[in-house]
């Protein structure tokens, strides 16, 4: 956690008008005064705090996001400029360091740098490399070869999964803040209207990462920033040219800067390279117009009446802050930039105050104007405009599940999770209501095909395929005869049929600290958990016949088995325990369930869950099926006998 983030959260928690330095000075190990002053200055430039340390509207939103303030501001810009998904991936990669692996061997370093270049596709952007690598990994995972993809391209699988988890966390937080709605003008599709336009993504980076800007010294062909006069590109940057045998390292660095398409770069951090010299890490080339519109504070021109200073060459300079001064050819151009800049930042502030509000026609015209002029400014740079960067989150387990079991004649779909979440939640509520009002659905002694079925809605995204009816697991007699109980006929079962009666089954992940707790539960038939999880399970058991608990020991890399609740939690027995029936006790590696994603947990993998996390019924059903070919330590019949 950065000191800037600590200072911002301190301002939220501290008493009104109490300085941050005074509050943190009471801690056991107070931060360095100089470092804290620098962090507060950065927050002021980010407009999170006023010069008098008062929390602003921007600061309140940044404090709610689980990332550093400067990265949070990039996200806020992406919401306004409607390019949320690619910016989210870039921000999460910056928050969790580089997803690429840096090998120690020299020949492997060359191959790793070539992998980065393949993803950058001649765009002079390290940020794009991380974005394309993540999108490529998602596609490889959906096709079942993510490990080979990571190995080939020198990517860290753990870091990519961390990026994915943080993405889901930020999206959930944006929902709670009101920036994303299920429908209307601020739904997730509307917030990605400009996601395919790379020059808009770069504008978000400039607006959020400022003052992390560097400029080219055209005389020495070096880079300089606000505080450092001479810098180089980092050795791992894709902006470096490919060196030849006759070129020295200094010549390569100089020629790399000389061939940049613009004099301006936005970067993530300054670090020492292998030689100890300061270098810019994770850079992207941006245009001067992008810097003019989005760099500096929103009120810098409005507060400075002398923003246009006439120099001795009778040109007009646009002064954005104490360091950034842009040379504008004529007064008309300078006035146009000023007016557009002020209008956009006014729009930015309005949206932050009322995130749920719709854009007016004037607001839409402002955004269209910005998109148009940034496109015209970016085209002369002759850089490759990447395609396919607007990929949205989807439910990849449909295709992977189909591939795993080789089911023929299956219609698979990649359905954006945000489009179906609300429908699924409504369906689940309607199914529970129908199950509660019709006890016949619980009667496991009835023939399977004669149980009451709720047929009010179809499965979201699947459409009306055949006679499928969603909500009660409507497996009719025809498909009951072709169920997975008969392995010979298993491949004949259509995938678009519900596999189990999901209306009478609910599934929960149970986390425990050690293996001994599992063994004791198998022997005694009891389980004890936290009060929060206990309340959740009792509510499920009150309205649902079959509540299945799927157990996993933390850091084990396995699921240890699953059991069924046979009574609610009772405080009369050992202080809040529940009677359970263990149905399967066998270790299931997480690698075997990588194809399963839980839509009720921001579409994360099923193994990424807290204690008491509920699984979407079809996902829970698919997870329990994976145990059927594993030998059980305590045999009680296979999964398909659990509800009969």
Backbone torsions as a table, in degrees:
resi	resn	phi	psi	omega
1	UNK	NA	129.5	-178.9
2	UNK	-75.7	158.5	179.1
3	UNK	-65.8	-31.3	177.5
4	UNK	-64.1	-40.9	178.1
5	UNK	-66.7	-39.5	177.3
6	UNK	-62.7	-43.7	-179.4
7	UNK	-64.0	-39.4	179.8
8	UNK	-66.7	-44.8	178.3
9	UNK	-66.2	-32.4	176.2
10	UNK	-62.4	-41.1	-179.6
11	UNK	-64.9	-32.5	178.3
12	UNK	-70.4	-38.4	-173.5
13	UNK	-89.5	-27.6	-174.3
14	UNK	-71.2	164.1	176.9
15	UNK	-65.3	156.4	-177.9
16	UNK	-61.5	136.4	177.8
17	UNK	69.3	7.7	175.1
18	UNK	-84.7	124.0	179.4
19	UNK	-62.2	148.9	180.0
20	UNK	-63.1	-41.2	-179.2
21	UNK	-61.3	-38.7	178.9
22	UNK	-66.9	-41.9	-179.6
23	UNK	-65.8	-48.7	-178.8
24	UNK	-71.4	-23.1	178.2
25	UNK	-65.6	-18.0	179.1
26	UNK	-87.0	-3.0	-179.9
27	UNK	-75.3	167.8	-177.7
28	UNK	-64.2	-43.1	177.8
29	UNK	-124.7	87.0	-178.7
30	UNK	-65.6	147.8	-179.2
31	UNK	-69.9	161.6	177.3
32	UNK	-63.3	136.9	-175.9
33	UNK	-61.0	-43.6	-179.5
34	UNK	-64.1	-44.1	-179.8
35	UNK	-65.2	-39.1	179.3
36	UNK	-67.0	-39.8	177.9
37	UNK	-62.5	-38.2	178.3
38	UNK	-66.8	-40.8	179.2
39	UNK	-64.7	-41.1	178.4
40	UNK	-66.2	-35.9	175.9
41	UNK	-64.2	-37.8	177.6
42	UNK	-65.9	-40.3	178.0
43	UNK	-65.2	-34.2	177.5
44	UNK	-66.9	-42.9	178.0
45	UNK	-66.9	-29.9	176.1
46	UNK	-78.4	-2.5	-178.9
47	UNK	64.8	22.8	173.7
48	UNK	-80.5	-30.5	177.5
49	UNK	-129.0	150.8	171.5
50	UNK	-81.8	167.7	176.1
51	UNK	-58.2	-17.7	178.6
52	UNK	-99.9	17.8	177.1
53	UNK	62.7	35.3	173.4
54	UNK	-94.7	137.9	-177.7
55	UNK	-74.0	129.2	-180.0
56	UNK	-96.6	175.9	176.2
57	UNK	-62.2	-40.5	177.0
58	UNK	-61.6	-44.0	-178.9
59	UNK	-62.7	-37.6	178.4
60	UNK	-63.0	-41.0	178.2
61	UNK	-70.2	-40.7	-179.3
62	UNK	-64.5	-33.2	179.8
63	UNK	-67.8	-23.5	-179.2
64	UNK	-83.4	-19.7	-178.3
65	UNK	-85.6	140.6	-174.6
66	UNK	-83.1	38.6	-179.5
67	UNK	-140.7	171.7	179.0
68	UNK	-60.4	150.7	-176.0
69	UNK	-57.1	-41.4	-177.4
70	UNK	-67.2	-33.1	175.9
71	UNK	-72.7	-35.8	176.6
72	UNK	-62.3	-36.1	179.4
73	UNK	-69.1	-32.8	174.1
74	UNK	-59.8	-41.5	178.8
75	UNK	-63.7	-42.4	179.4
76	UNK	-63.1	-40.0	176.2
77	UNK	-62.4	-38.3	-178.9
78	UNK	-67.5	-29.7	176.3
79	UNK	-67.3	-42.6	-178.8
80	UNK	-70.3	-42.4	-177.4
81	UNK	-87.1	-0.3	172.2
82	UNK	63.0	53.4	173.8
83	UNK	-142.3	53.2	-167.5
84	UNK	-67.9	-49.6	-170.3
85	UNK	-61.5	-52.3	178.7
86	UNK	-62.8	-36.5	179.0
87	UNK	-66.8	-38.4	177.9
88	UNK	-58.6	-44.8	-179.5
89	UNK	-64.1	-43.3	179.6
90	UNK	-64.1	-44.6	-179.3
91	UNK	-62.5	-42.6	-179.6
92	UNK	-68.0	-33.5	175.9
93	UNK	-69.1	-34.5	175.7
94	UNK	-70.5	-33.7	-179.5
95	UNK	-72.0	-31.0	-177.4
96	UNK	-110.0	28.3	-179.9
97	UNK	63.0	-179.6	-173.7
98	UNK	-68.6	129.8	177.4
99	UNK	-72.5	-10.7	-179.9
100	UNK	-82.5	150.4	178.0
101	UNK	-95.3	136.7	176.6
102	UNK	-102.4	98.9	-179.4
103	UNK	-69.1	158.0	-178.1
104	UNK	-85.8	-30.5	-178.8
105	UNK	-72.7	143.5	-175.4
106	UNK	-65.5	-43.5	-178.6
107	UNK	-67.7	-28.7	177.0
108	UNK	-75.2	-31.1	176.8
109	UNK	-62.5	-39.8	178.3
110	UNK	-63.4	-43.7	179.3
111	UNK	-65.4	-37.3	178.8
112	UNK	-65.8	-40.3	178.1
113	UNK	-66.5	-35.9	176.5
114	UNK	-64.7	-35.8	176.8
115	UNK	-64.0	-41.1	176.5
116	UNK	-60.7	-42.5	-178.3
117	UNK	-64.4	-35.3	179.0
118	UNK	-62.1	-38.2	-179.8
119	UNK	-76.0	-27.9	-177.4
120	UNK	-76.5	-22.0	176.2
121	UNK	44.1	50.4	173.3
122	UNK	57.7	44.2	179.4
123	UNK	-109.6	-2.7	-176.4
124	UNK	52.2	54.0	-178.8
125	UNK	-150.2	119.1	171.8
126	UNK	-73.6	-30.5	178.8
127	UNK	-63.3	-38.6	179.6
128	UNK	-66.4	-33.7	178.1
129	UNK	-59.4	-45.3	179.1
130	UNK	-65.0	-40.5	-179.5
131	UNK	-63.6	-49.7	-178.1
132	UNK	-66.8	-33.3	177.1
133	UNK	-64.6	-41.9	179.1
134	UNK	-65.3	-44.1	179.4
135	UNK	-64.6	-39.1	177.0
136	UNK	-64.8	-38.0	177.8
137	UNK	-65.2	-40.5	177.8
138	UNK	-59.9	-42.7	180.0
139	UNK	-66.9	-41.6	179.1
140	UNK	-64.9	-37.8	178.9
141	UNK	-65.4	-40.3	178.6
142	UNK	-63.2	-27.9	179.8
143	UNK	-94.7	-0.7	173.4
144	UNK	86.0	20.3	178.2
145	UNK	-134.1	44.1	-178.4
146	UNK	-66.6	-37.5	-178.7
147	UNK	-64.5	-42.9	178.3
148	UNK	-65.4	-38.2	179.1
149	UNK	-62.5	-45.6	-179.9
150	UNK	-64.8	-41.2	-179.5
151	UNK	-66.1	-40.6	-178.8
152	UNK	-67.3	-36.5	-173.4
153	UNK	-106.1	14.0	175.4
154	UNK	57.1	49.7	179.8
155	UNK	-111.9	147.9	177.6
156	UNK	-92.7	116.5	-179.6
157	UNK	-63.3	-38.7	-179.5
158	UNK	-63.0	-42.4	-179.9
159	UNK	-67.7	-38.1	178.1
160	UNK	-63.8	-39.5	177.6
161	UNK	-68.3	-34.6	175.6
162	UNK	-65.3	-39.8	177.1
163	UNK	-61.7	-43.6	-180.0
164	UNK	-63.6	-42.1	179.0
165	UNK	-65.1	-40.6	179.0
166	UNK	-68.3	-35.8	175.3
167	UNK	-56.2	-49.3	-179.3
168	UNK	-62.8	-37.1	-179.9
169	UNK	-65.5	-42.3	-179.7
170	UNK	-67.7	-40.8	178.6
171	UNK	-61.0	-42.4	178.3
172	UNK	-62.6	-38.6	179.8
173	UNK	-69.2	-39.1	177.0
174	UNK	-63.1	-34.1	175.5
175	UNK	-63.6	-46.5	-178.4
176	UNK	-66.9	-26.5	178.6
177	UNK	-82.0	-11.0	177.4
178	UNK	95.1	3.9	-178.8
179	UNK	-79.8	-21.8	179.2
180	UNK	-123.5	129.4	176.4
181	UNK	-119.2	163.1	178.5
182	UNK	-68.5	-30.5	-179.1
183	UNK	-153.8	166.4	-179.4
184	UNK	103.7	-164.0	-173.8
185	UNK	-75.4	-9.6	179.6
186	UNK	-122.1	30.8	174.0
187	UNK	-77.6	172.0	-171.2
188	UNK	-68.0	-27.2	177.3
189	UNK	-69.6	-40.7	178.6
190	UNK	-65.2	-33.2	-179.4
191	UNK	-78.0	3.3	176.9
192	UNK	-123.0	21.7	-179.8
193	UNK	-60.3	-33.6	-177.2
194	UNK	-108.7	17.9	-175.5
195	UNK	-66.8	-23.8	-179.7
196	UNK	-83.6	-5.2	-177.8
197	UNK	-97.4	104.5	-174.3
198	UNK	-65.0	-32.4	-179.2
199	UNK	-67.5	-25.6	175.0
200	UNK	-75.2	-37.9	175.7
201	UNK	-61.4	-41.2	178.3
202	UNK	-65.1	-33.0	176.8
203	UNK	-63.7	-38.8	176.8
204	UNK	-63.9	-39.9	178.8
205	UNK	-62.9	-42.2	179.3
206	UNK	-64.4	-46.7	-177.7
207	UNK	-63.7	-37.2	-177.4
208	UNK	-86.8	-40.1	-175.7
209	UNK	-82.8	-15.2	177.3
210	UNK	-54.8	132.7	18.0
211	UNK	-94.0	26.8	177.0
212	UNK	-78.2	66.6	179.2
213	UNK	-122.5	143.1	177.3
214	UNK	-127.8	153.3	-178.0
215	UNK	-129.3	153.2	-178.5
216	UNK	-86.5	130.2	170.4
217	UNK	-84.4	104.2	-172.5
218	UNK	-70.6	-11.7	178.3
219	UNK	-88.1	-45.1	-178.2
220	UNK	-99.3	-8.8	-175.6
221	UNK	53.4	50.5	170.2
222	UNK	-123.8	176.8	-180.0
223	UNK	-111.8	148.9	176.8
224	UNK	-143.6	154.2	179.7
225	UNK	-124.0	-169.2	-179.6
226	UNK	-60.2	-36.3	-173.2
227	UNK	-115.1	-14.1	-176.9
228	UNK	-124.1	131.6	-173.9
229	UNK	-85.3	-25.1	-175.3
230	UNK	-141.0	119.7	178.1
231	UNK	-137.4	166.1	175.8
232	UNK	-125.9	167.0	171.3
233	UNK	-74.9	143.6	179.0
234	UNK	-64.6	151.2	-177.1
235	UNK	-61.2	-28.0	-178.2
236	UNK	-87.6	-0.1	-176.1
237	UNK	-74.2	140.7	177.1
238	UNK	-76.5	-6.6	178.1
239	UNK	-76.4	-15.8	175.6
240	UNK	-70.9	141.0	177.4
241	UNK	-77.4	163.0	176.7
242	UNK	-79.0	119.7	-175.0
243	UNK	-78.6	154.7	174.2
244	UNK	-104.1	171.0	-176.4
245	UNK	-65.3	-30.4	-174.9
246	UNK	-87.5	-4.3	-176.9
247	UNK	-94.3	136.9	173.7
248	UNK	-80.6	166.1	-179.2
249	UNK	-63.7	-38.3	179.9
250	UNK	-65.1	-39.0	178.7
251	UNK	-66.5	-37.1	178.8
252	UNK	-64.6	-44.7	179.6
253	UNK	-62.1	-42.8	-178.3
254	UNK	-66.6	-44.3	-179.4
255	UNK	-68.4	-32.1	178.1
256	UNK	-62.8	-43.5	178.3
257	UNK	-68.1	-37.3	-178.2
258	UNK	-64.4	-30.4	-176.4
259	UNK	-94.0	8.4	176.0
260	UNK	-66.3	142.9	-175.2
261	UNK	-76.4	-11.8	-180.0
262	UNK	-147.6	163.2	178.9
263	UNK	-85.4	-1.5	-175.1
264	UNK	-120.6	140.0	175.8
265	UNK	-133.8	146.6	169.6
266	UNK	-109.7	137.3	-174.0
267	UNK	-134.1	169.1	-179.3
268	UNK	-95.6	-47.2	-177.7
269	UNK	-155.9	163.6	175.6
270	UNK	-109.2	123.4	-178.6
271	UNK	-134.4	155.1	174.0
272	UNK	-76.3	138.6	177.5
273	UNK	-86.0	-168.1	-176.9
274	UNK	-62.7	-27.3	179.3
275	UNK	-88.3	-3.2	179.3
276	UNK	90.8	-1.8	-179.8
277	UNK	-86.7	144.9	-178.3
278	UNK	-65.7	137.2	-178.7
279	UNK	-141.8	156.0	-179.8
280	UNK	-90.9	128.3	-178.5
281	UNK	-109.9	138.2	178.1
282	UNK	59.0	78.1	-174.8
283	UNK	-111.7	158.4	173.3
284	UNK	-143.8	132.4	177.9
285	UNK	-75.5	132.4	179.5
286	UNK	-130.6	161.0	-178.7
287	UNK	-85.1	160.7	178.5
288	UNK	-65.7	-33.9	179.3
289	UNK	-66.4	-37.7	176.7
290	UNK	-61.1	-42.3	177.4
291	UNK	-64.6	-41.2	-178.4
292	UNK	-62.4	-35.4	-175.8
293	UNK	-85.0	-31.5	-168.6
294	UNK	-119.8	-15.2	-179.8
295	UNK	-80.0	158.5	179.0
296	UNK	79.4	173.2	-179.6
297	UNK	-75.4	159.6	-176.0
298	UNK	-67.4	-26.8	-177.8
299	UNK	-103.6	15.0	-174.3
300	UNK	-64.6	-39.7	-179.4
301	UNK	-81.5	-34.0	-177.9
302	UNK	-68.4	-36.8	-178.5
303	UNK	-79.2	-26.2	-175.5
304	UNK	-98.4	102.3	-179.3
305	UNK	-68.8	-21.8	-179.9
306	UNK	-101.2	37.9	-178.0
307	UNK	-65.8	-25.6	179.5
308	UNK	-104.9	110.6	-175.3
309	UNK	-112.4	124.2	-178.8
310	UNK	-84.0	120.4	-179.9
311	UNK	-93.0	-173.3	-174.0
312	UNK	-71.5	-19.4	178.5
313	UNK	-92.4	12.2	177.0
314	UNK	58.0	31.3	171.5
315	UNK	-100.3	165.0	-176.3
316	UNK	-107.6	123.8	180.0
317	UNK	-102.9	137.7	178.5
318	UNK	-104.3	107.4	-176.0
319	UNK	-95.0	113.2	-176.8
320	UNK	-90.8	-34.5	175.0
321	UNK	-156.8	-162.1	-176.4
322	UNK	-73.7	-5.7	179.9
323	UNK	-124.0	-40.0	-174.6
324	UNK	-87.6	116.2	175.4
325	UNK	-130.7	121.0	-176.6
326	UNK	-102.1	135.5	177.4
327	UNK	-86.5	113.1	-178.7
328	UNK	-107.1	131.4	-173.6
329	UNK	-60.7	-38.4	-175.5
330	UNK	-142.7	165.8	-178.0
331	UNK	-66.6	-36.4	179.8
332	UNK	-61.4	-42.8	178.4
333	UNK	-64.2	-40.8	179.2
334	UNK	-63.9	-41.7	179.2
335	UNK	-66.2	-38.2	178.9
336	UNK	-64.5	-43.6	178.7
337	UNK	-62.8	-42.5	-179.3
338	UNK	-62.5	-46.8	-177.7
339	UNK	-64.4	-43.8	179.9
340	UNK	-66.1	-39.1	178.3
341	UNK	-61.7	-47.4	-178.9
342	UNK	-65.2	-38.6	179.4
343	UNK	-66.3	-40.4	179.7
344	UNK	-66.5	-44.5	-178.0
345	UNK	-68.4	-28.5	172.5
346	UNK	-66.5	-41.3	175.1
347	UNK	-62.0	-42.2	179.2
348	UNK	-57.8	-46.5	-178.9
349	UNK	-67.6	-37.5	179.3
350	UNK	-64.8	-42.5	-179.5
351	UNK	-65.8	-35.5	179.6
352	UNK	-68.7	-33.8	179.7
353	UNK	-74.8	-33.2	179.0
354	UNK	-131.8	77.9	-175.2
355	UNK	-60.3	-28.9	-174.5
356	UNK	-84.2	-5.9	-174.4
357	UNK	-75.3	154.1	177.5
358	UNK	-83.6	151.9	175.1
359	UNK	-73.0	138.0	174.7
360	UNK	-81.1	172.5	177.5
361	UNK	-63.8	-35.1	177.5
362	UNK	-65.9	-42.9	178.5
363	UNK	-61.6	-43.0	179.1
364	UNK	-63.2	-38.7	178.3
365	UNK	-64.9	-38.4	178.1
366	UNK	-62.2	-45.8	-179.8
367	UNK	-65.3	-39.8	178.0
368	UNK	-63.8	-38.6	178.3
369	UNK	-63.9	-43.0	179.4
370	UNK	-63.8	-44.3	179.2
371	UNK	-60.7	-41.6	-177.2
372	UNK	-65.9	-47.4	-175.8
373	UNK	-74.0	-31.9	177.0
374	UNK	-68.4	-35.0	176.9
375	UNK	-65.4	-44.4	179.1
376	UNK	-64.3	-35.5	-179.7
377	UNK	-73.9	-30.6	-175.5
378	UNK	-81.9	-27.8	-176.1
379	UNK	-61.6	-41.6	-179.2
380	UNK	-64.2	-13.5	179.6
381	UNK	-71.5	-15.5	177.1
382	UNK	57.8	36.2	175.3
383	UNK	-98.6	152.2	-179.5
384	UNK	-67.7	128.7	175.7
385	UNK	-89.6	113.4	-174.8
386	UNK	-67.1	147.9	176.8
387	UNK	-115.1	153.7	176.2
388	UNK	78.8	19.5	-179.5
389	UNK	-89.7	-1.2	-178.2
390	UNK	-97.7	22.4	-178.8
391	UNK	-64.1	129.6	-178.1
392	UNK	-97.2	158.6	176.3
393	UNK	-59.5	140.1	-179.7
394	UNK	-138.8	176.3	-178.9
395	UNK	-97.2	88.8	-173.6
396	UNK	-74.6	-12.9	-175.1
397	UNK	-70.5	-20.1	178.2
398	UNK	-58.2	-53.8	-177.1
399	UNK	-67.8	-41.3	-177.5
400	UNK	-66.1	-39.4	179.0
401	UNK	-64.7	-40.3	177.2
402	UNK	-63.2	-42.9	-179.1
403	UNK	-66.0	-39.9	-175.8
404	UNK	-61.9	-42.9	-175.0
405	UNK	-100.5	5.4	173.2
406	UNK	55.1	47.5	-178.0
407	UNK	-83.3	121.7	-177.6
408	UNK	-81.1	163.0	173.4
409	UNK	54.0	46.0	-176.7
410	UNK	-111.1	133.8	173.8
411	UNK	-92.9	111.8	-179.7
412	UNK	-103.9	155.4	-175.8
413	UNK	-137.5	144.0	167.1
414	UNK	-105.5	98.1	-170.9
415	UNK	-101.7	122.9	175.4
416	UNK	-55.7	125.7	-175.1
417	UNK	-57.7	-38.5	-175.2
418	UNK	-69.7	-21.8	-179.6
419	UNK	-76.9	-21.9	-172.9
420	UNK	-115.9	-6.8	-175.7
421	UNK	-59.0	-47.6	-177.1
422	UNK	-65.5	-39.6	179.5
423	UNK	-63.1	-42.3	-180.0
424	UNK	-62.5	-42.6	-179.8
425	UNK	-63.5	-40.5	177.5
426	UNK	-64.2	-40.5	179.6
427	UNK	-63.7	-42.4	-178.4
428	UNK	-63.2	-40.5	178.2
429	UNK	-64.3	-41.9	-179.9
430	UNK	-67.2	-36.7	179.3
431	UNK	-67.0	-44.0	179.2
432	UNK	-61.3	-40.8	178.9
433	UNK	-63.0	-43.8	179.9
434	UNK	-65.0	-39.4	-179.7
435	UNK	-65.5	-39.9	-178.5
436	UNK	-67.7	-38.1	-177.1
437	UNK	-81.0	-13.6	-178.0
438	UNK	-125.4	90.0	-177.4
439	UNK	-62.1	-17.6	-179.8
440	UNK	-61.7	-22.9	179.4
441	UNK	-68.3	-20.5	-177.5
442	UNK	-88.5	-17.6	-170.3
443	UNK	-72.0	101.1	-177.1
444	UNK	-76.3	-9.3	179.5
445	UNK	-84.0	-14.4	175.3
446	UNK	-70.5	150.3	171.5
447	UNK	-55.3	142.7	-172.6
448	UNK	-57.2	-39.7	-176.3
449	UNK	-78.2	-6.5	-179.4
450	UNK	-103.1	1.4	178.8
451	UNK	-68.2	149.8	179.0
452	UNK	-64.6	134.9	-178.3
453	UNK	-119.3	133.8	172.9
454	UNK	-88.7	121.5	-172.8
455	UNK	-124.3	38.0	-174.4
456	UNK	-80.2	-25.1	-174.3
457	UNK	-142.7	155.4	175.0
458	UNK	-93.4	163.8	-180.0
459	UNK	-65.9	136.3	179.9
460	UNK	-66.6	132.5	174.4
461	UNK	89.1	-21.6	-177.1
462	UNK	-88.0	-24.7	-177.0
463	UNK	76.0	-170.6	-178.0
464	UNK	-98.8	85.5	-179.8
465	UNK	-96.4	111.8	179.4
466	UNK	65.7	-134.8	-177.8
467	UNK	-105.0	18.5	-176.2
468	UNK	-64.0	134.0	175.9
469	UNK	-132.3	124.1	-171.6
470	UNK	-92.5	158.5	170.8
471	UNK	111.6	-34.2	178.0
472	UNK	-120.2	11.8	-176.6
473	UNK	65.0	47.6	-169.0
474	UNK	-68.9	73.1	177.4
475	UNK	-89.6	107.9	-175.9
476	UNK	-79.1	-178.8	-173.9
477	UNK	-60.9	-36.5	-178.2
478	UNK	-60.3	-46.6	-176.6
479	UNK	-86.0	-16.9	171.6
480	UNK	-64.4	-38.5	178.0
481	UNK	-68.9	-22.4	-178.4
482	UNK	-105.9	25.0	-175.5
483	UNK	-73.8	168.4	179.5
484	UNK	-65.2	-0.8	173.5
485	UNK	-63.5	-28.3	178.8
486	UNK	-105.3	99.7	-175.0
487	UNK	-59.9	-28.8	-178.5
488	UNK	-65.3	-35.7	-177.1
489	UNK	-98.2	8.8	-174.2
490	UNK	-61.6	-42.3	-178.1
491	UNK	-69.4	-10.6	179.8
492	UNK	-85.8	-10.2	-177.0
493	UNK	-78.3	125.1	-179.0
494	UNK	-67.7	138.9	-176.9
495	UNK	-68.8	-26.1	-177.3
496	UNK	-82.0	10.3	172.0
497	UNK	-95.6	136.1	173.8
498	UNK	-60.2	134.9	-174.1
499	UNK	-83.4	-26.0	-179.6
500	UNK	-140.2	168.4	178.1
501	UNK	-78.6	84.4	-171.9
502	UNK	-67.9	-20.8	-179.4
503	UNK	-69.0	-24.9	-179.6
504	UNK	-106.6	16.8	179.6
505	UNK	-137.9	135.1	174.0
506	UNK	-132.4	151.7	-168.1
507	UNK	-131.1	134.7	-177.9
508	UNK	-135.9	141.1	174.3
509	UNK	-87.4	131.5	178.4
510	UNK	-117.8	121.0	179.6
511	UNK	-98.8	140.6	176.0
512	UNK	-138.7	162.1	-171.2
513	UNK	-82.1	-29.4	-175.8
514	UNK	-151.8	167.2	-177.1
515	UNK	-69.3	-29.0	-176.9
516	UNK	-61.5	-36.2	177.8
517	UNK	-61.3	-39.1	177.8
518	UNK	-63.7	-48.5	-177.3
519	UNK	-61.7	-40.3	179.0
520	UNK	-65.9	-37.8	179.1
521	UNK	-66.2	-38.1	178.2
522	UNK	-62.7	-38.1	-177.7
523	UNK	-76.1	-39.1	-173.8
524	UNK	-94.7	-26.3	-176.8
525	UNK	78.6	19.6	178.2
526	UNK	-123.2	156.7	175.5
527	UNK	-144.8	142.5	179.6
528	UNK	-125.7	138.7	-177.5
529	UNK	-143.1	-172.5	-177.3
530	UNK	-73.0	164.2	-179.0
531	UNK	-64.8	-37.1	-179.7
532	UNK	-64.3	-48.0	179.3
533	UNK	-67.3	-36.8	178.2
534	UNK	-59.1	-44.7	179.3
535	UNK	-63.7	-41.5	-179.6
536	UNK	-64.0	-42.3	-178.9
537	UNK	-70.7	-36.7	177.5
538	UNK	-63.2	-40.2	178.2
539	UNK	-64.4	-39.2	178.7
540	UNK	-68.1	-41.3	-177.7
541	UNK	-67.9	-26.9	-179.1
542	UNK	-69.1	-25.4	-176.0
543	UNK	-119.9	0.2	-174.0
544	UNK	-136.2	134.9	-176.5
545	UNK	-69.5	-46.1	-173.4
546	UNK	-114.2	109.0	175.0
547	UNK	-112.5	113.1	-175.8
548	UNK	-101.6	133.7	179.7
549	UNK	-109.5	122.7	-177.9
550	UNK	-107.4	119.7	-168.3
551	UNK	-100.3	143.0	176.9
552	UNK	-147.2	128.5	174.4
553	UNK	-82.4	129.5	-176.8
554	UNK	-59.3	137.8	179.0
555	UNK	66.3	10.0	-179.5
556	UNK	-84.1	-23.7	-176.9
557	UNK	76.8	14.2	-177.6
558	UNK	-140.8	156.7	157.7
559	UNK	-92.0	138.0	-175.1
560	UNK	-95.0	-9.0	179.5
561	UNK	145.7	-173.1	179.6
562	UNK	-145.3	155.3	-179.0
563	UNK	-140.1	172.0	179.7
564	UNK	-122.8	136.3	175.5
565	UNK	-68.6	133.6	176.3
566	UNK	-120.2	4.2	173.2
567	UNK	-161.6	156.7	174.5
568	UNK	-73.7	169.1	176.4
569	UNK	-65.9	140.3	-179.7
570	UNK	-131.4	128.0	178.0
571	UNK	-77.7	-8.9	180.0
572	UNK	-76.7	-19.6	-177.9
573	UNK	-111.8	104.6	172.6
574	UNK	58.2	30.1	172.2
575	UNK	73.3	45.1	173.5
576	UNK	96.7	65.6	178.4
577	UNK	-123.9	164.5	-178.8
578	UNK	-128.5	143.7	175.2
579	UNK	-84.5	132.0	-179.7
580	UNK	-132.2	156.8	175.6
581	UNK	-115.2	114.6	-179.3
582	UNK	-74.2	123.8	-179.6
583	UNK	-100.8	-27.2	179.6
584	UNK	-153.3	129.6	175.5
585	UNK	-126.4	94.4	179.9
586	UNK	-157.0	146.7	-178.4
587	UNK	-81.1	121.4	177.6
588	UNK	-110.5	111.1	-178.6
589	UNK	-62.7	146.6	177.9
590	UNK	-60.5	-28.9	-178.1
591	UNK	-61.3	-25.4	-177.5
592	UNK	-81.0	-10.0	-179.6
593	UNK	-121.9	24.2	177.9
594	UNK	-64.2	-19.5	-178.0
595	UNK	-84.0	-4.4	-176.9
596	UNK	-102.1	126.4	-179.8
597	UNK	-125.6	142.6	-174.7
598	UNK	-101.1	106.8	179.0
599	UNK	-62.9	-19.8	-179.5
600	UNK	-88.4	6.5	175.2
601	UNK	-135.1	50.0	179.0
602	UNK	56.7	33.4	174.2
603	UNK	63.3	30.5	176.9
604	UNK	-83.3	166.1	174.4
605	UNK	-63.1	151.1	-173.1
606	UNK	-63.4	-29.5	-178.5
607	UNK	-76.3	-13.8	177.7
608	UNK	-91.6	95.0	-174.1
609	UNK	-160.2	154.4	172.9
610	UNK	-90.5	169.6	177.2
611	UNK	-61.9	127.7	179.6
612	UNK	89.0	7.0	179.0
613	UNK	-68.3	128.6	178.9
614	UNK	-87.3	142.4	177.6
615	UNK	-99.8	144.1	171.8
616	UNK	-59.3	136.1	-168.7
617	UNK	-52.6	-44.4	-178.8
618	UNK	-66.4	-31.5	177.4
619	UNK	-71.4	-44.1	176.7
620	UNK	-61.9	-39.5	176.7
621	UNK	-61.2	-45.3	179.3
622	UNK	-65.4	-35.2	179.3
623	UNK	-66.3	-44.3	-178.2
624	UNK	-67.7	-26.9	177.8
625	UNK	-64.7	-26.4	-177.2
626	UNK	-67.2	-16.5	179.1
627	UNK	-82.9	-12.5	-169.7
628	UNK	-65.7	-24.9	179.5
629	UNK	-100.1	13.2	178.6
630	UNK	-104.7	138.9	175.7
631	UNK	-69.3	137.5	-176.5
632	UNK	-96.0	141.5	175.1
633	UNK	-71.7	-29.0	179.0
634	UNK	-131.3	80.4	-172.7
635	UNK	-59.9	130.4	175.1
636	UNK	-138.8	26.0	-176.0
637	UNK	91.8	161.9	-176.4
638	UNK	-83.8	179.2	-172.9
639	UNK	-60.2	-32.8	-173.0
640	UNK	-78.4	-6.7	175.1
641	UNK	-94.7	-1.4	-170.1
642	UNK	-72.0	-28.4	-175.1
643	UNK	-111.1	9.7	-172.8
644	UNK	-102.8	NA	NA
